[in-house]
């Protein structure tokens, strides 16, 4: 097992090259701009603060009122190691998350993946937005994420409106 000192030496060596800082700053700038873009375009939605993470994931909540009233939120997530964007339906807390996962376990959620109630899982439903994001074309990437996020929100609202979903 590698010691923390060995890991920090490797971290410092990689940082000395300068590419990690450039990439991280680019991701954070894009996520901040994406959040602002969506917030200005959809004023009826509540946009949460940008969570920078521990270089594992970066996300912000972007939630319509009808989901917020159900103690749910939509999270737009960038997963650093995979290099992909995802969108998640999440609960305001673990109890709500577990209740929705249980109630939706027998539902037809179509192409979406229902999460399991296990430590480290923060979603109820997950969907990939962009597998190979092109950060060199940020406006096109924002529109791609917007389109797929709004389709996900529409689908989720439809799934939750089915009669057996009453929590």
C-alpha positions as YAML, in Angstrom:
chain: A
units: angstrom
residues:
- id: 1
  name: UNK
  ca: [0.00, 0.00, 0.00]
- id: 2
  name: UNK
  ca: [1.32, 3.39, -1.00]
- id: 3
  name: UNK
  ca: [1.88, 5.85, 1.83]
- id: 4
  name: UNK
  ca: [0.24, 9.27, 1.91]
- id: 5
  name: UNK
  ca: [3.71, 10.83, 1.55]
- id: 6
  name: UNK
  ca: [4.33, 8.88, -1.66]
- id: 7
  name: UNK
  ca: [0.93, 9.93, -2.98]
- id: 8
  name: UNK
  ca: [1.61, 13.58, -2.15]
- id: 9
  name: UNK
  ca: [5.00, 13.43, -3.91]
- id: 10
  name: UNK
  ca: [3.28, 12.08, -7.03]
- id: 11
  name: UNK
  ca: [0.58, 14.76, -6.70]
- id: 12
  name: UNK
  ca: [3.23, 17.50, -6.46]
- id: 13
  name: UNK
  ca: [5.10, 16.06, -9.44]
- id: 14
  name: UNK
  ca: [1.95, 16.07, -11.55]
- id: 15
  name: UNK
  ca: [1.05, 19.60, -10.42]
- id: 16
  name: UNK
  ca: [4.52, 20.85, -11.39]
- id: 17
  name: UNK
  ca: [3.65, 20.05, -15.01]
- id: 18
  name: UNK
  ca: [0.74, 22.54, -14.89]
- id: 19
  name: UNK
  ca: [-1.81, 20.53, -16.85]
- id: 20
  name: UNK
  ca: [-3.87, 19.42, -13.85]
- id: 21
  name: UNK
  ca: [-4.42, 23.01, -12.75]
- id: 22
  name: UNK
  ca: [-5.39, 24.06, -16.27]
- id: 23
  name: UNK
  ca: [-7.84, 21.16, -16.60]
- id: 24
  name: UNK
  ca: [-9.35, 21.67, -13.16]
- id: 25
  name: UNK
  ca: [-9.77, 25.41, -13.71]
- id: 26
  name: UNK
  ca: [-11.37, 24.70, -17.10]
- id: 27
  name: UNK
  ca: [-13.85, 22.25, -15.59]
- id: 28
  name: UNK
  ca: [-14.74, 24.59, -12.70]
- id: 29
  name: UNK
  ca: [-15.15, 27.57, -15.03]
- id: 30
  name: UNK
  ca: [-17.36, 25.56, -17.36]
- id: 31
  name: UNK
  ca: [-19.52, 24.23, -14.51]
- id: 32
  name: UNK
  ca: [-19.95, 27.73, -13.09]
- id: 33
  name: UNK
  ca: [-20.90, 29.11, -16.51]
- id: 34
  name: UNK
  ca: [-23.27, 26.18, -17.14]
- id: 35
  name: UNK
  ca: [-25.00, 26.83, -13.82]
- id: 36
  name: UNK
  ca: [-25.40, 30.53, -14.65]
- id: 37
  name: UNK
  ca: [-26.59, 29.73, -18.17]
- id: 38
  name: UNK
  ca: [-29.30, 27.34, -16.95]
- id: 39
  name: UNK
  ca: [-30.32, 29.62, -14.09]
- id: 40
  name: UNK
  ca: [-30.81, 32.59, -16.45]
- id: 41
  name: UNK
  ca: [-32.70, 30.51, -19.02]
- id: 42
  name: UNK
  ca: [-34.98, 28.77, -16.48]
- id: 43
  name: UNK
  ca: [-35.82, 31.32, -13.76]
- id: 44
  name: UNK
  ca: [-38.56, 29.06, -12.32]
- id: 45
  name: UNK
  ca: [-35.93, 26.48, -11.37]
- id: 46
  name: UNK
  ca: [-33.85, 26.66, -8.21]
- id: 47
  name: UNK
  ca: [-30.12, 26.46, -8.86]
- id: 48
  name: UNK
  ca: [-28.00, 25.34, -5.94]
- id: 49
  name: UNK
  ca: [-24.41, 26.26, -5.20]
- id: 50
  name: UNK
  ca: [-21.61, 24.67, -7.15]
- id: 51
  name: UNK
  ca: [-20.06, 21.79, -5.21]
- id: 52
  name: UNK
  ca: [-16.41, 21.53, -6.21]
- id: 53
  name: UNK
  ca: [-15.80, 18.07, -4.71]
- id: 54
  name: UNK
  ca: [-12.53, 16.29, -4.07]
- id: 55
  name: UNK
  ca: [-11.56, 15.88, -7.71]
- id: 56
  name: UNK
  ca: [-14.08, 13.04, -7.84]
- id: 57
  name: UNK
  ca: [-17.20, 14.92, -8.89]
- id: 58
  name: UNK
  ca: [-18.40, 18.46, -9.31]
- id: 59
  name: UNK
  ca: [-22.10, 19.26, -9.40]
- id: 60
  name: UNK
  ca: [-24.92, 21.69, -8.78]
- id: 61
  name: UNK
  ca: [-28.60, 21.16, -8.16]
- id: 62
  name: UNK
  ca: [-31.02, 22.54, -10.74]
- id: 63
  name: UNK
  ca: [-34.56, 21.78, -9.69]
- id: 64
  name: UNK
  ca: [-38.08, 22.68, -10.85]
- id: 65
  name: UNK
  ca: [-40.59, 23.66, -8.15]
- id: 66
  name: UNK
  ca: [-42.72, 20.51, -8.47]
- id: 67
  name: UNK
  ca: [-39.73, 18.29, -7.66]
- id: 68
  name: UNK
  ca: [-38.48, 20.63, -4.95]
- id: 69
  name: UNK
  ca: [-41.91, 20.37, -3.29]
- id: 70
  name: UNK
  ca: [-41.44, 16.58, -3.20]
- id: 71
  name: UNK
  ca: [-38.07, 17.06, -1.47]
- id: 72
  name: UNK
  ca: [-36.25, 16.01, -4.62]
- id: 73
  name: UNK
  ca: [-33.61, 17.68, -6.71]
- id: 74
  name: UNK
  ca: [-31.94, 17.34, -10.07]
- id: 75
  name: UNK
  ca: [-28.14, 17.31, -10.00]
- id: 76
  name: UNK
  ca: [-25.98, 18.10, -13.02]
- id: 77
  name: UNK
  ca: [-22.78, 16.18, -12.32]
- id: 78
  name: UNK
  ca: [-19.31, 16.03, -13.83]
- id: 79
  name: UNK
  ca: [-17.46, 12.84, -12.88]
- id: 80
  name: UNK
  ca: [-13.74, 13.63, -13.05]
- id: 81
  name: UNK
  ca: [-12.26, 10.15, -13.36]
- id: 82
  name: UNK
  ca: [-14.72, 9.01, -16.04]
- id: 83
  name: UNK
  ca: [-14.70, 12.43, -17.75]
- id: 84
  name: UNK
  ca: [-18.48, 12.35, -18.30]
- id: 85
  name: UNK
  ca: [-21.50, 14.46, -17.47]
- id: 86
  name: UNK
  ca: [-24.47, 12.84, -15.78]
- id: 87
  name: UNK
  ca: [-27.81, 14.01, -14.49]
- id: 88
  name: UNK
  ca: [-29.27, 12.58, -11.31]
- id: 89
  name: UNK
  ca: [-32.57, 12.60, -9.53]
- id: 90
  name: UNK
  ca: [-31.65, 12.89, -5.86]
- id: 91
  name: UNK
  ca: [-33.41, 13.31, -2.55]
- id: 92
  name: UNK
  ca: [-32.86, 16.14, -0.10]
- id: 93
  name: UNK
  ca: [-31.49, 13.52, 2.30]
- id: 94
  name: UNK
  ca: [-30.76, 9.78, 2.49]
- id: 95
  name: UNK
  ca: [-34.14, 8.92, 4.03]
- id: 96
  name: UNK
  ca: [-36.04, 10.53, 1.15]
- id: 97
  name: UNK
  ca: [-33.67, 8.93, -1.34]
- id: 98
  name: UNK
  ca: [-34.32, 5.48, 0.15]
- id: 99
  name: UNK
  ca: [-38.11, 6.01, 0.17]
- id: 100
  name: UNK
  ca: [-38.16, 6.94, -3.52]
- id: 101
  name: UNK
  ca: [-35.87, 4.07, -4.51]
- id: 102
  name: UNK
  ca: [-38.17, 1.64, -2.68]
- id: 103
  name: UNK
  ca: [-41.33, 3.10, -4.20]
- id: 104
  name: UNK
  ca: [-39.87, 3.09, -7.71]
- id: 105
  name: UNK
  ca: [-38.37, -0.40, -7.57]
- id: 106
  name: UNK
  ca: [-41.31, -1.93, -9.41]
- id: 107
  name: UNK
  ca: [-41.95, 1.04, -11.70]
- id: 108
  name: UNK
  ca: [-41.20, 1.24, -15.37]
- id: 109
  name: UNK
  ca: [-38.52, 3.92, -15.48]
- id: 110
  name: UNK
  ca: [-37.70, 3.24, -19.11]
- id: 111
  name: UNK
  ca: [-34.10, 3.78, -20.15]
- id: 112
  name: UNK
  ca: [-33.02, 5.05, -16.75]
- id: 113
  name: UNK
  ca: [-31.04, 3.28, -14.05]
- id: 114
  name: UNK
  ca: [-32.52, 3.06, -10.55]
- id: 115
  name: UNK
  ca: [-29.86, 3.35, -7.88]
- id: 116
  name: UNK
  ca: [-29.47, 1.11, -4.87]
- id: 117
  name: UNK
  ca: [-29.51, 2.23, -1.25]
- id: 118
  name: UNK
  ca: [-25.85, 1.70, -0.42]
- id: 119
  name: UNK
  ca: [-23.20, 3.95, 1.16]
- id: 120
  name: UNK
  ca: [-21.62, 6.36, -1.29]
- id: 121
  name: UNK
  ca: [-24.59, 6.47, -3.68]
- id: 122
  name: UNK
  ca: [-26.25, 9.88, -3.77]
- id: 123
  name: UNK
  ca: [-28.81, 9.36, -6.51]
- id: 124
  name: UNK
  ca: [-32.22, 7.84, -7.03]
- id: 125
  name: UNK
  ca: [-31.95, 7.68, -10.82]
- id: 126
  name: UNK
  ca: [-28.91, 8.41, -12.98]
- id: 127
  name: UNK
  ca: [-28.48, 9.11, -16.66]
- id: 128
  name: UNK
  ca: [-25.44, 9.96, -18.77]
- id: 129
  name: UNK
  ca: [-25.71, 13.35, -20.46]
- id: 130
  name: UNK
  ca: [-22.44, 13.50, -22.40]
- id: 131
  name: UNK
  ca: [-19.89, 10.68, -22.62]
- id: 132
  name: UNK
  ca: [-17.18, 12.64, -24.42]
- id: 133
  name: UNK
  ca: [-17.59, 16.32, -23.60]
- id: 134
  name: UNK
  ca: [-15.87, 18.80, -25.90]
- id: 135
  name: UNK
  ca: [-14.75, 21.60, -23.60]
- id: 136
  name: UNK
  ca: [-13.15, 23.38, -26.57]
- id: 137
  name: UNK
  ca: [-16.70, 24.22, -27.73]
- id: 138
  name: UNK
  ca: [-18.39, 25.30, -24.48]
- id: 139
  name: UNK
  ca: [-21.51, 26.85, -25.99]
- id: 140
  name: UNK
  ca: [-22.37, 23.69, -27.92]
- id: 141
  name: UNK
  ca: [-21.62, 21.60, -24.82]
- id: 142
  name: UNK
  ca: [-23.93, 23.79, -22.69]
- id: 143
  name: UNK
  ca: [-26.75, 23.37, -25.18]
- id: 144
  name: UNK
  ca: [-26.21, 19.61, -25.35]
- id: 145
  name: UNK
  ca: [-26.33, 19.33, -21.56]
- id: 146
  name: UNK
  ca: [-29.36, 21.64, -21.37]
- id: 147
  name: UNK
  ca: [-31.34, 19.66, -23.93]
- id: 148
  name: UNK
  ca: [-30.68, 16.30, -22.29]
- id: 149
  name: UNK
  ca: [-31.20, 17.65, -18.75]
- id: 150
  name: UNK
  ca: [-34.58, 19.13, -19.65]
- id: 151
  name: UNK
  ca: [-35.63, 15.86, -21.33]
- id: 152
  name: UNK
  ca: [-34.59, 13.99, -18.16]
- id: 153
  name: UNK
  ca: [-36.61, 16.39, -15.98]
- id: 154
  name: UNK
  ca: [-39.67, 15.91, -18.19]
- id: 155
  name: UNK
  ca: [-39.31, 12.12, -18.05]
- id: 156
  name: UNK
  ca: [-38.82, 12.11, -14.27]
- id: 157
  name: UNK
  ca: [-41.89, 14.27, -13.68]
- id: 158
  name: UNK
  ca: [-43.88, 11.91, -15.89]
- id: 159
  name: UNK
  ca: [-42.61, 8.84, -13.99]
- id: 160
  name: UNK
  ca: [-43.37, 10.45, -10.62]
- id: 161
  name: UNK
  ca: [-46.86, 11.47, -11.74]
- id: 162
  name: UNK
  ca: [-47.86, 7.83, -12.17]
- id: 163
  name: UNK
  ca: [-50.49, 6.99, -9.51]
- id: 164
  name: UNK
  ca: [-48.38, 4.46, -7.60]
- id: 165
  name: UNK
  ca: [-45.61, 7.02, -6.93]
- id: 166
  name: UNK
  ca: [-47.36, 8.86, -4.10]
- id: 167
  name: UNK
  ca: [-44.85, 9.22, -1.29]
...
